[in-house]
Amino acid sequence: MTDDMSPAERYAAARSRAAEQATALFPFRAMYDFDLDPFQIDACRALEAGKGVLVAAPTGSGKTIVGEFAVHLALAQGRKCFYTTPIKALSNQKYNDLVKRYGAAKVGLLTGDNSVNSEAPVIVMTTEVLRNMLYAGSQSLTGLGYVVMDEVHYLSDRFRGAVWEEVIIHLPESVTLVSLSATVSNAEEFGDWLDTVRGDTEVIVSEHRPVPLWQHVLAGRRMYDLFEEKSGRDGAGRREVNPDLVRLARMENSRPTGPRDRRRGRVLREADRERERRQRSRIWTPSRVEVIDRLDAEGLLPAITFIFSRAGCEAAVQQCLAAGLRLNDEPARRRVREIVERRTATIPDEDLHVLGYFEWLEGLERGIAAHHAGMLPTFKEVVEELFVQGLVKAVFATETLALGINMPARSVVLEKLVKWNGQQHADITPGEYTQLTGRAGRRGIDVEGHAVVLWQRAMDPEALAGLAGTRTYPLRSSFKPSYNMAVNLVSQFGRHRSRELLETSFAQFQADRSVVGISRQVQKNEEGLEGYRASMTCHLGDFEEYARLRRDLKEHETELAKQGAAQRRVAAAAALEKLRPGDVIHVPTGKYAGLALVLDPGLPAGRSNGHRGFDHHDGPRPLVLTAERQVKRLASIDFPVPVEALDRMRIPKSFNARSPHSRRDLASALRTRAGHITPERHRRGRAPAADDAEIARLRTEIRAHPCHGCSDREDHARWAERYHRLRRDTRQLERRIEGRTNTIARTFDRVYALLSDLGYLRGDEVTEDGRRLARLYGELDLLASECLRAGVWNDLKPAELAACASALVYEARSADDALPPKLPTGAAQQALGEMVRIWGRLDALEEEHRINQTEGVGQREPDLGFAWSAHRWASGHGLDEVLREVEMPAGDFVRWCKQVIDVLGQIAEAAPDGTPIRRNARRAVDGMLRGVVAYSSVG
């Protein structure tokens, strides 16, 4: 090739090679046994040129190579590099990767519960650790040259996202930022913001998947391709939804599947209906065992099956074991056992049985495992290691596995396209679908990856194709100033400069940009208003005035109706407050209508017991036993009319609401005692509107108005209504423009005012109490500070302090548990009650300062649901005993214990020197940090 070049061209090529070899990128590329992709090379060159970079690329595309190049540059320049990740598991994984490449002496790890070689030039840490270092002015920041923010799209997370923005805003100007993100649709907007706050930033977006992804639907015994390639008239290929799938969906969804068996006239059970459908058709939703069998036969293992339920993941493993499924041969089984025994050697023997170790091991030996947040962290890490080594071939996982963990598969299976989002069952979004299926296809191993969606009745192939073909995943800021953030900012910069810094957040950047589009809409609306005003003009008089009278009449009638409804609710609530345990009532409406026995009246004063299921605004929420043996916490919506006790019954002391036997016996006694009683019907009184003077006046004025006699009155009225609606919408848009200007700064002003009222801030000065708050991080930072100031925990023993600390971090998965939590007695119970009372005062103060929890600012109510477990564990009780008492998965228990340990450490740091709280907090940490909680895979 060079023989064909002219001397000038050979000289230019030689100079180009020499220049390339002189770069830091040249030796870095030689460290890998594969060539870098164009987007990786572009990003690395931008970094070496001194620019910051934002890299947005699909899962598994290798964007972490860019982060590793930042590490390489830092070491070559004699500077430091911090590599941040959103979760500890990802930090542990990245730490191990970098140790293998650079050696343990050069790499350190800092997470909430691990500190390894913390003065190393390269430190892997969770993002919160870096935020805390920035606020504390840590000496470790000296010499920092690069910060890698892996999974930076986490800043959309409404609970933790603000931390990413805090770090980006507060990093010293001399630090080069490397932001690694999943594919987002507004990468350019995010890049523009980074350019504004961090200086010159190169945005590099890659949509290319290094391993092609094939999409399928598994229906019955047949695997259908979701898309079919067709060539157009111009010869270019285009993808269309597989017509066989569309035909199948049309045929299946048109089949009548009546719930009644006409031969016997009874409702069939779901299992009978499914059997009948299978007999009529060869199309069905394959079982989990059938799916794994089919993938194994097609050579599509290893596979991750996403099931949006922890219990579903565990059940799937049991179903495979019960079916005799074996995916490993004998040498693989021996290798699995060897790795598992080595990795779990430090777990106490007495805990292994409690943790379900032997059942878990049996699944692993067969090549099958579950992976979810309820598992012990050690167990999850072992599953990940075995999967990567090809010793586990079928993993059933919740969606948390999709978040960053390096665990690629050949195939990904989605059982359903609907998941519980914490409030309701909702369709997964295109972004979630992309994140989940992004695991399919192992670079350097697989030629192609496969995403398999299981057939479900009423499935729409067109909608599925839309999910699979859409790349809409916008990055939305969740930034809001917290109490801790406010005192730290004022401490470093003063009030005015802090306000200016917050105005540079991505949240404010997005809000300001959105105002431009809203302003254009306001202009269009004003043009429309002129046209509507002309159309409603009446020759008899001022129709706008006439329309206003009609509108006033309608609004007044609606208001009176609301007042009547409110009075009925008040009367119903007053009646509920009179109920006592043992009252027999008739629930008038709702899912549990009928005869019921009051077990607990559920009065608002009961808030002190720590129950989070009802709020003082909701009124009483009685806990009842229905005649159908169900124990339920009812709400005011179940009582639209006042309720009275029909009779009274004695509730046996031995009654246990969790026992089916107890519920059956008491419900039987209830039906015997009061089943014959018919409740009186509630009669409504005369409507308030009938005697209202204002309504009478408005009706008189309307009849007397000149426009009332117009023959085109109703036509004018329709235009007037359109005019009114458009004017109302325009005013709302104008308020949105006003509201989006300086929103973050206004929220900061309210937080500042509240902290000033409490004595944490005084002008630009942070008081002693404020300096204590600056060392407390978390959702309930202000509550923790107030408890320290009030001495609520002064006389507590270590285990009692652990119980109180748990209320600052724990949140129940279900916020509407029927029964109040079990609490430790004595001083701990009193302290927990005082914590709830202090929270009540703070809640009232936040309402006074217009600080709204729904906007992500403010203190939620402390949850006492883990207090008993924390107390028992810190007191030295065994794992078996503690888990049996609370019915909590081991993984959840360990996770909450580690969070309690973290907050206890903060309390020890924030408490005054020489106080018993500081000493007892450290003893509580020692009491909690034992057994499975103390075990760490990093060393």
N, C-alpha and C positions, 0 to 999 in steps of 0.2 A: 504493500500500500504506500509506504514512504518513498519507494522508488519512483512513483508517479508524481511526487510532489516536486515543486521547484525548490531551489535552495532557500528562497525567502520563506516559503511555506514550512519547510523543515525547521528553519531557525525559529519561526513563530511557535510551532508545535513544541519544540524543545523548551523554549522560554515558558510556555503555558504549563508544561509538566513540572518544570523547576519551581514555578510559582505555587503550583498545587502541592508539591512535596514540602514546601516551606510552611504550609499552614498546619494548624493544630488538628484540623479535620483529617489530614492524610494518615497519620499514625492511628487515629481513633478508628477510622474505617478498617484498618488492618486488624483490629482487635476482634472483628466479627467474621464468621465463616460464611457470610452472605453479603451481597452488595446492598447498599442502602437505597431506598426508594427516592424518587425525585423530591417529594415533599419533605422527607427527612433531611436530605442534603441542603435544600433551600433554607430550612429552619436553622440548621447547624451553621451555615455560612452567615446568616443574619446575626446569630449569636456571636460568632467570632468577630463580626464587624462592629460589635458593641451595642447592638440593638436588643431590645426586649422582643419576645416572640409570643404569639398566641397561636397554638396549633390545635385545630379542630379536625378530628379524623375518626373514622368508625372504630368500634371496639375490635381489638385484635390486629389493628393495622401497624402497630409498632411505634406509636407516638412517644412512648417512654424512652426510646433511643435518644430523642432530643434532650430529655431530662438528664440522661446519662452523659451526654456530651457536655452539659453544663457542669457536671461533676468533674469530668475530664479537664475542662478549661480551668476550673477553680484550683485543682491540684497542680496543674502546669504553671499557674500564675502565683502559686503560694498563697492563695486566698481560701476562704471557707465557702462551702455550699450547704444550704439547708434544703432537704428534700421533704416536702410536706404531703401528707395524704389525709383523706377524710376519716378513715377508720383504722383502728389499731391492727387488725388482721392484715390490712394492706401495708401498713408500716413494717410489721414483722417480716412480711414477704419481701418487701423492697430491701430491707436491711440485710437479709440473707443473700439476696442477689448481689448487692454491692460488696459484701464481705468476700464472696467468692471471687469477685473481679479484682478488688483492690486490697484485700487483706483486712483482718480484724483491727489492726492498729490504726488504720486510717478512717474507719467508719464507726459511728456511734448511733445510739437509738434513744429517743426520749418520747415516751407516751405517758398516759396518766398513771400507769402502774409499773413502768419499766424505765430504768436509767442505765445505759451501757455505754461506757467510754464517752461521756458527755462533752469532753473537750477536744474530740477528734475534729479534723478539718472538714469531714463530711458527716452530717448528722441527719438521720431520718427521724421525722417527728410527725405527730398529728397537728393539724392546723391550729387547734386551740392552744397547744403548747407554745407555738411561735407567737400567737397573739399575746399570751401572758408574758412572754419574754420582752416583747416590745413595750408593754405598759410598765413593766418593772425596770426597764432600762438595763437589762442583763448585760454583763461584761462579755458574754458569749457572742454578742453581736459584733464585737470588735473584729475587724478583718473580714467581715462577711461580704462576699462578692456576688453570689448568685443565690436565688431562691426559686426552687421548682415547686409549682403548685399543681400537683396531679389531681385529676378529676375536678377541675376548677368550676365545672358546671354545678357543683354542689351549692354554689351561692344562691341557687334558686330554692334550696331547702328552707322551708318556713321556720324551722326550729333552730338550725345551726348556720344558715347561709350568711348571716351578718358577719360572722367571724372572718370569712374570706375577704369581704370588703374592708374590714378593719385592718387586716394585714396589708392588703394592697395599698391602702391610703397611707398607712403609718410607716411602711418600710423606708429606710433612708434612701435619698435620691441616688446614692452611689451604688445601690444594689440593682443588678440586672434581674428582671423577673421573667421566668419561663412558665407560661400558663398552658396546661394540657387539658383539652376538653373533648367530650364526645361531640359528634356532629350536631351542631345547633344551627338553626335557620337564621339567626341574627348575629353571627360571628363578627361581621363587619361593624355592627353597632357596638358590640362589646369591645372590639379592637379600637374603635374611635375613642371610647371612654378611657381605655388603658393608655392610649396615646396622650390623652389630656392629663391624666394624673401621674403617669410614670415616664412620660417622654417618648421618644421614638420607638414605636412598637410595630413589628411586622406581623401581619395577619396571614396565616397560611392554612388554607382549607383544602382537605382532600376527601372526596366522596368515594374514592376507589377502595374496594375491598381486595386485599391481597389474595384471598381465597374466595372464588365465586360462590354465591349462595343460591341453592335451588329450593324453591318453595313447593310444598306438597300438602295434600289433604288425604288422610287415611280414613277410608270409609269401608267398614266391613273387612273383607279380605283384600281389598284393592287399594293401591296407592296411586292417587291422581296427581299429576302435575297441576299446580295452581295456574300457571301461565302457559300459553302456547305461542311459540314464535311463528310469525307470519311475515312474508315479504310483501311490501307494497308495490305499486306500479313503477315507482322510481328505483326499485331494487333494494331499498333500505328496509331493514328488518324492524318489526314492531311487535310488542308483546300484547296479547289479548288474553282475557280470562278463558280458561279451558272450557269449550262449549259442552263437553261431557259433564263437567261439574255443574254448569248452569242448568242443564237438562235434568240432572239428578236432583238438584235442589227443587226445581219446579215440580217434579214428579212426587218427591217425598213430602213436600209441604202442602200438596193438594190432597193427600190421602186423608180421609176422615178417620180420626181415632177417637171415637166417642167413649167417654168414661164409663158408660153403662153396658153391662152384658145383658142384652135384651132377652136372652134365653132364661136368665134367672132374675133379671130386674134388680141386680144389686151393683154397687160401685166396686169395680175391680181394684185391687191393689196395684201400685206402680209396677211391681215386679211382674204381675200377670200381664199388664198392658205391654211391658217391654218384650215378654216372651211371645205375645201375640203379634207384635210388630215384626219380630225376627222371623216368625213363621210366614208372614205375608211378604217379607222382603229380604233380600240378601244384603241389605244395607243396614248397618247398626254402628253404634259407637264402640270400638274395640275396647276390651278390658285392658288393664295395665299389663297383665301378663302377656296377652296377645300382642300388644304393641312391642314389648321388649323382644318377644320371640320373632316377630316379623322383622324388626331392625337387625337382629342377630343374623337371621337368614339372608338378609339383603347386604350384609357386611357394612352396616351403618352405625355400629357401636364403636367407641363409647358414646353414650347419649346422656343428656341432661333433660329430664322431664320436669317442666315447671308446673307445680300444683300450688295454687294460692291459699294453702292451708297447712299448718304444721301437722295437725292430726292426719290430714290426707297424705302427707309425705310418709309418716310412720306407717299408716295403714297400707300404703302401696308396697313398702318393703315386706310387711307381713304377708300380703297377698302373694308376692313372688316366692317367698320362702315356703308358704303353704302349698303352692303349686309345684314345688320341687325344682324350681329354676336354678340352674348352675351355669355360671359364665366363666368360671376359672377351672383350670386343670390342677392336678395335685401339686406340681412344683410352684404354681402361682399361689395356691392356698398356703403352702409352707412359708413362702416369702411374705405373704400378708401377715400371718401370725407373728413372724419374726419382727416385722416393722412395728406392729401394734404393741407387742409386749415391750419393745424397747422404748416406744414413745409414751407408754402409760405406766412405766416402771415406778414413777414417783407418786402416783395416785395411791393413797392408802387402800390396802386390801379390803378393809371393812366398807369402803365406799363403792367399790366396783359393782357389787350386787345392786345397790341402790340406784346406780346410774344406768342399769340395764346393759352392763358391759358385755355379758356373755351372749345376749340376743344380738347386740350390735356387732360383735365379733363374728357370729355365725353368718350374718348378712355380708360382711366384708369378705369373708373367706369364699363366699359364692360370687363375689364381684358386684354386690348390690348394696346401696347405702342411701340414707336420707341426709339432707343438709338444710338446716334452718336455724333461726336465732334461738330456739328453745334448747338446742343441744349444748353440751359442755364445750367450751372453746377448744379444748384439746381434741375432742372427738371430731369436731369440724375440720381442724387442721390435719388430722390423720386422713380423713376422707379426701381432702384436697390433695395431699401428697400421694396417696394411693391412686387417685384418679389420673393425676399427671403422669404417673409411672405406668399407667395402663393396667393396674391391678384391680381397680374398680371400674366396671364398664357401664353400669346403669345407676345414675344418681337421680333421686326424686327431691327436688329443691323448691323452696319458696323464692320469690323474686329478689330477696336480699342477696342471693348468690350473684346476680347480674351486676352488682355494684363494685366493679373494680378488681375483684379477686381473679388472679390469673389461673383460670380453670377452663380452658377451651375444650370443646368436644367435636366429634365428627358431625353429630346430629343434635338438634334441640327439638323437643316435643312440647307443644302447648296443649294441655287438656281442654282448656276453655279460654274464651276471649273476654271473660267477665271476672272481675275480682272485687273484693271488699276493700274500700278505700278508707275505712275507719268510720264512715258515716252511712254508706249505702253500697249496694252492689252496682258497679259501674263498668262500662266497656273499657278495655285497656286502650290507651292512646297510641297514636302512631309512634311517638317517641319511646314509649314503654315496649312496644312490639319490636322496634329496632334494637333496643338495649338487650332484650331477652334473646332474640334470634342472632344477635351479634356474636354470641358464644360459639356458633356453629362454624366449623372449619379451622383446623389447626395449621398454622403457617409452617411450612417446611415438612409437614407430615401428610396432610390431606390435599388432594387435587381440587376438591370441592367440598363445601359444607351443605348440610341439609336441614331445613326447618320444616317440621311436620306438625300440622294442626289436625287434631282429631275431629272427625265429623260429629256434629251435634244437630239434632232436629231443629228446624227453623234457621239453619245456617244460611247466610247470604254470601255466595262466593264473590260477588261484586264488592261487597263491603270489606271482605277479607283482603281482596286485591288492593283496595284503597289503603288499608292498614299497611300492607306489605310494600306498597309503592310510594308512600308519603314520607317525606323527610322533614316534616314540620315539627321542630322541637325547639321552641324559642327559649332563650335564657331570660328569666324574669327576676329582678332583684327582690330579696325579702328583707332588705336592710331596715332596721329600726334602732334608734338609740336606746340602750338599756341604762339602768341606774349605775351599774359598775362602769360602763363605758363613759358615762357623763363625768363621774368623779375623776377617772383617770385622765380624760381629756382636759378638764379644767386644771388639774394638777400640773400637766405638762405645758399647756398652751394658754390658759386663761379662758374666760367665757367667750369673748369676741372671736378669738382665733379658732376656738373649738367649733363655734357655729359655722365659720367659713369652711373649715375642714369637712364638716358633715354635708355641706352643700356640694362638695365634690364627689359624693357617693354615686354609685351606678344607679341607685334608686332615683335620686334627684335628676340625674342625667337622662334617664328614660322618661321621667315625668315631664321634664322640660321639652323633650322632643315630641311627646304626644300632644302638647298644647298646640303645635302648628296645625295639625290635622283638625283639631277641634275648632280652632279659629276659622278655618275655611268652612266648616259645617255651619257655624253661626252666621256667616255671610250669606250662604245659600238659604238658610232659614228665614233671614230678614227679607230676602227677595220674595220668598213664598208668602210671608205674612202680608205683604203689600197686595198680592193677588187675591188672597182670601178676604182681606178687608173690602176690596172693591166688589167681590161677589156677594157679600152679605149686606150691602147697602140697601136700605129700605126707604121708599119715597114718603112714607107716613111718619117717620121719626128716627130716633137714634137706636138702631138695632143692637149695637154693642151694649148699650145700657139695658135694653130689654133682655138680652142674653145673660147679662150679669145677674139680673133678678131671678131668672129661671135657675141659674147655676147656684145662687145663694139658697134658694128653696130646696133644691136637691141635696146640697151639702148639709143644710140644717136638719133635714129629715134623716139623713144618714147618721149624723152625729147623735141625734136623739135615739136612734135604733142602737147605736153602739153603747150609749149610756145605759139603756135598758139591759143590754147583754152584760155590761160590766156589773150592774147592780145584782143581776142573777148570779154572776160568778162570785161576788162578795158574799151573798147569802149562802151559796153552796159551800164556800170556804169556811164560813162561820159555823155551818152545820158540821163540817168535817172536824173542826177543832174541838167539838164536844164529844167526839168518839173516844172510847176507852177500850183497852184490850178486853176481849170477851163479848163485845157488842156484835149482834147479828144484824147485818144490813142487806139491802137489795141494791146491787150496783145497777144504775138505770140504763147505761149504754156502754158501748165499747166492746172490745174483744172478750172481756171477762164479765159481761153483763149477767146478772142473776144473783143468787144467794151467795153470801160470803161472810166469813168470820174475821173480825179485826184482831190481828196478832200484835200489831204495833201501830199506834195512830200516826206516826211519822211527822210529828210537829216540827216546825223550823228550829225550835230550841234544841232539837236533837242533833244539830250541826256539830255540837261539841264532841260527839262520839266519832267524828272524823269521816262520816259517810259522805261520799262525793256525788251520790246519785241524784240529789235534789238540791235546789237552791232556795234561798229564803224568799225570792220573788215568786216562786211557784206555789207557795202555800203548802198545806199539809199533803203528805204522800203516804197514805196508810198502806201498811203491809198486811195483806189478807190471805186467807185460805179459802179458795172457791169450793163450791159443792162438787166440782170435778177434780178435786185433790191437788190443785195447782197453788203454789205460794208465789204471789206476785206483788210488786210494789206499784200501786196505782197512782195516777196523776189527776190533777184537777179536771182534765179534759174528759175523764170517765164519769164526772159528776156535774152535768150541765144544770141540774136542779138540786136543791137541798136534800140531804139524805138524813133519815132518822133511824135510831136503833129500833129494830122490830122486836128484839128479845135479847137476853144475855145468856152466855154459857161460860162454864169454867174451863179454862185451858189447863190441861194437866201439866205439872211441873216437868214431867219427863218428856214433854213434846219436843221433838227435834225436827225443824223445818226441812232439814236435808234428808231425813229418813222417809222413804216411800211408805213404809209400814205405819209410821206415826201419822203421816198425812192422810192415809186411807182411813184409819180408825177415826180421826177427828172429823174428817169430811162426812163419814157415815153418821156420826153422832149429830152433826149439823143438819143433815137432811132429815133425820128422824125428829129432831127438836123443832125445826122451823120450816120444813118442806111444805107444809100446808098453808102457811101464812101468805096472803096476797097483799102486796104493798099498795098504799093509797096513791092514786094518780095526782100529779101536781097540776094545778090549774093556773094559767096565766091571767094577770089582771088586764085592765084597759090600757091600750097603747098610749105612751106619753104624748105623741104627736096630735092626738085628738083634741087635747085641751091647751096646746101651746099657742101663746099670743103672737110670737114672732112668725110662726108659720101662717097664722091667719092674716097678719099684716102683709106678708110677702105675696100671698095669693090675691089679696085685694089690689095691691099695686100692679101685679101682672095683668089682671083683668082690665085695669084702668089705663094701661099704657097704650098709646096710639098704634104701635106695631102689633098689638094683640089681634087687631081686626084685619091685618094684611092677608090677602088671599095666598100669597107666596110665603107665609110665615114659616112653615116647617122647612121649606127649601132654604130660606135665609138661615134658619136655626142650624141646619146641617153644616153650612159654611161657617157659621159662628163657632160651632163646636170644633171644627177643624182648626179655625184660627186660634181658639183657646188652647187646644192641645199642642199646636206647634209653638205658640208663645211660651207655654209652660216648659216644653222641651228645650227651647232656646235659652230660657233663664237657667235651666239646670246645667246646660253646657257652659254658660257664662260662669256659674258657680264652680264648675269643675276646673275651668281655666284658673280661676282665683285660688281654688283649693290646691291645685298642683304646683303653684308657684311657692317656693320656699317651704314645702311640706315637711321635710326632714328637720329643718331649722325650727319650725313652729313646734314640732313634737319635742325637740330638745329643750325649747323654752319652757314647756309644761313640766318636763322631767326636772329641769333645773329649779323651777319654782317650788315643786314638791320637796326636793332635797334641801332647799334653803329653809322651808318651813320646819323641816325636821332637824335642822342644825348640822347637816352634813357639808353644806357649802355656805360661804360668806363672801359674796362678791367673787373675786378671782382666787380666793383662798379656800383651800380644802381643810376642814377642821380635823381634829383627832378622830372623831367618829367617821368622817369621810375617808381618812386614810385606812381605817379598818375595812370599810366597805370596798375600797379599791383592791383588797386582797381576797375578796369573795366573788367567785364566778358562778354563774348558773341562773336558772329561771327565777329562783327565789332568793337572789342575792340580798335584797333589801330586808326581807323577812329574817334571814339569818343574822344580819347586822343588828336589827332591832332586838332580836332575842339575846344576842350577846350584850347589847347595851342595857337591856332590862334585867340581866342576870338570871334569865329563865333557867339556864343550864348549870348554874354555879354549883349546886349541891348534888348533882347527879353522879352516879357511879358510871364507869366506862360503858357497860352494856346498856344502861339507860340512855346515855348520851348517843350511842349508836342508834337506838330506836328513834330518838328525836331527829337525828341527822337524816334518817331514811325518809322522813316526811318531806325533806327539802328536795329530794331527787326522784322518788318513786312516782310512777303514774300507772294506774291499772289499765290493762289492755281494753277492758270493757268498763265504761264510766257509769254503768247503771246496774251495779251489783245489788241484788235484792237485800242482802243482809249486811249490817255494819261490820267493820273488821274487828278481829280480836285484838285487844291491846294489853300490854304488860300493866300490871297494877302498881299502886304506890306512887312514888315520886315521878316515874316516867309518865304515867297517865296524866298526872296533874300538869306536868310540863307540856305534854302534847296538847292538852286542853287550852293552856295559856298561849301556845303557838297559834292555835286556830283563832283565839280571841284577838291576838295582835294582828293576824292577817285581816280579820274583820275591820279593824280600825284603819289599816292601810288601804283596804278595798274602798272604804268610804272616802278616804283622802284622795285616792286616785279618781274616784267619780267626781269629787269636787274640782279637781284639776283637769278634768276631761281627758284622762289617760285611759285609753280603751284597750282591754285585753284582746279583743277580736282583731285589732290591728297589729298584734304582736308585741305590744308594750304593756308592762304591768305584771302584777303578781297573781298567778293562779292560786286556788286554794290548796293548802298542803294536803297530800294524800297519805293517810295513816295506814294504808293497806299492807305495808311491808314492815311496820314497826315491831310486830310480834316476832316475825322471822329474824330480823336483825338483832333483837334483844336475845333471843334464844341462841343464835349462832355465836354472838359475842360473849355469851355466858358460858360457852364451851360445850353445848349440846351437840350430839352427833348429827351427821347429814341425813341419815335415814329418818331420825325423829323429826327434824325440822321440815324436811320436804313432805313427809306424810301429813303433818299438821296443816300445811298451807296448800297442798295439791298444786305445786308450782314446778314446771320443768326445771331440770338442773341448770340448763344454760341460762335461763332467765334469772335463776337464783344467783348464779355466779356473777352475771352482768350487774345486777342491782347491788350485790355486795361490793363489787369494785367501785361502783359509783358512790356508795356510802363511804367507802374508804377514802375516795378522792375528796369528798366534802368534809370529812373529818380532818384530813390533812390541812384543808383551807382554814377550818375553824381553829386548829392548833396554831397556824401561822398568824391568824387575825387576833386571837385572844391576847390580852396583855401578858407581859412576862411575869413568871412566878405565880400565875393564877392556877387554881386546881383544874380549870377547864382545859388549859393547854396540856397539862399532864395527863388528864383523863382522856382527852381526844387521842393522844398518842397511844395510850393503853388500849383504847377501843379499837384503834387500827390494828394493834398486835392481836387482839382477840378475834377480829374479823379475818385477818390475813393468815389463814391456816387451811390445811386440807386442800380440797379441790380449788378453793379460791386462791390459794398461794401458788398453785402450780403455774409455771410459765414455760412456754416452748422456746423462749429466746435465751440464749446464753453465750 
